[in-house]
Amino acid sequence: MPVPVRDELRSFKSLQAKEKLVLGPGYLDSGYVLVDEMGEARNIKQLRRRAYGIMALLGLRQVRLYDARASCFTYLADMGVPDHVLARWAGDTNVRTTKRRYVTPGVKGLRGAATVWGGLHGSGDDIPGVVRDCEI
């Protein structure tokens, strides 16, 4: 888990513990991570509204949460996290389902594939219109 994510989750856990103390028996200990100050799980509409608000506040381009989820899984796959771990984290029982839904090749992977392909058919120096060593 990336250090900033871990740190934020720890901070949020600490905040939840304080809210639980304040509310006492009125706090619903649901066991979920994303809960409101009463301990009740947030629904996707609330989560989406909050996420889009944070994106706007930070001046970030608004992306669908599903796309952010897919980016997360692609990043983890690119960093070498095993497929079975990705599937478990996604809540899928089939690794192929997780890879099909969430993992897409990034520039780094595509560049590697292009290098391998180039090795199969030659350098391409003699082919008109082929640009070598360009930045994507």
N, C-alpha and C positions, 0 to 999 in steps of 0.2 A: 504494500500500500504506500503511495507517495506520502512523504513526511508531512506536507501541508494538510493533506486530507486527514491523516491520523491526528495531527494536532488539533484541527478543527473539531473532529469527532470527540476528542477528549475534553475540549473546552465545552462542547455542547452537553456532554454527559455530566460535567460539573454543574452547568446551569440547570439541567433537569433535576439533579439532586437537591439543589437549593429550592427549586419550585416545589418539589415533593415535600420538603420540610415545612415550607410556608403553608401549603394546603393540607398537610397531614392526611387524615383519612379521606378527604375530598379528592385527593389525587388518584387518578385511574392509572394503575401500574400495568399498562397494556403489554409491555415487552417490546413495543415497536421503537425504532430509532427516531423516525420523523413524527413527532407528536407536538401538540400545542402545549400551552402552559398548564393545562389541566390534566395532561397525560393522555389525551385522546388522540388516536391516530389521525393524521391529516389525510384527506382524500386527494385524488389526483388534481381536481379542479383548484383546490387551495394551494397545492404544491406548485402547480403550473403558474398561477397568478403571482405567487411569491417569487418564483424563479425569474419570471419575466420582469418583475419589478426590480429585482437586483441587477439583471442584465441592463435595464434602462438606466438605473442609477449609476452603474459603472461605465456607461457609454459603450456597452458591448452590443454586437449584432445579435438580435434575437434568434435563437435556434430552438427547434422543438426539443423537448426533453428526450424523446426517443432518439433523436439524432445525437444528442450529447451522450446518451447511454451507448450508442453504437460506437462513437468516437472513443469512449472509455475502454470498451472491449477490444477495439482495434489496437489501441495503444498498449494495452496489457498483452495482447497476443504478440505484437511486434517486440515487446520487451522480454519475450520468452516464457510468459506464464503458460503452463501446460493447459491443453484444451479441456481436460476433464475438470480442472479448477475453474476455468471460465464458465463451463456449462453449469457447474454447481452454483457459482455466484449468480448466474442469470436465472437460476431456478428451473433450468431445463434438465431433462433426464437423458437427452440425446445430444452428444457433442456436435453432430452434424447440424442439428437445429440451431444451436448457438452460433456456429460459424456462418451458417447461411443467413441468419437474421442480423447479426451484429458485426461480424468481422469483415472488413473490406480492405483490400490492399492499399497501402499508402504510397507516397512518392518514393520512399526508401526501397520498398519492396519492388515497385515497378522499375526503378532504376537498376536494381540487381537483375531483374528478369531481362531487361534490355541488354545488359552487359553479356549475360549468358547467350542470348539470342544472337548478338553480334559475333560472338565467338563461333557460332555454328555456321554462319554464312560468309564470314570474312569481315574486313574492317569497314567496308562501305565507303572508303575513300574514293573509289572510282565510280560511285553512283551519283549522278547529278541530283541536286536538291537535298542531299543528306547533310544535315548539320551535325557536327561532332562536338562533344564537350560543351554543350550549352546548359545553362542553369534552367531548371523548371520552376 
